[in-house]
Amino acid sequence: MKRRVLLVQRRRREERNMLYELRELAEAAGYRVVGEIEQVRAPDSSYNIGIGKVREIARIIKDKGVNKVIFFNELKPVQAYKLRKEWGIDVIDRYELILEIFAKRAGSREAKLQIELAKLKRDLSMTKEWINLAKRGELPGFMG
């Protein structure tokens, strides 16, 4: 059974809607898209989207049995953390989705190692941000 995903894009008025591209990527990764949400606004530092959309998506997750939310926009570690905590499910962005697709289709050992290297580089940068947030006290319980 395919995992049920909800697609989200936050964009500025002058930017194009790219949910069609995200849908194709999600389907290529083997997901079943059960909905799409778009919000036209400036990025929110806490969630990337506004708190009203966060609540709207929480209802959709419950009503449609969504297993994962995929953002077109790149999420900062703190944003992904807060959204996972808010919704209780996995939240990824387009970059992570593309790495998933590559990982599923990689045939050679070299290709698999390159994908793993890309994941590790991303994890390293995210870990550095997590540590900085923890030092400032923005992630309670993370470091003590």
KAKAQUI-V718040 format. One record per run of one state. SS is the DSSP state (H for helix, E for strand, L for the rest). FROM is the first residue (numbers start at 1). LEN is the number of residues. If there is no record, write none. Layout:
ss:SS from:FROM len:LEN
ss:SS from:FROM len:LEN
This chain:
ss:L from:1 len:3
ss:E from:4 len:8
ss:L from:12 len:7
ss:H from:19 len:10
ss:L from:29 len:3
ss:E from:32 len:9
ss:L from:41 len:3
ss:E from:44 len:1
ss:L from:45 len:3
ss:E from:48 len:1
ss:L from:49 len:2
ss:H from:51 len:14
ss:L from:65 len:3
ss:E from:68 len:4
ss:L from:72 len:5
ss:H from:77 len:11
ss:L from:88 len:2
ss:E from:90 len:4
ss:H from:94 len:12
ss:L from:106 len:3
ss:H from:109 len:27
ss:L from:136 len:9
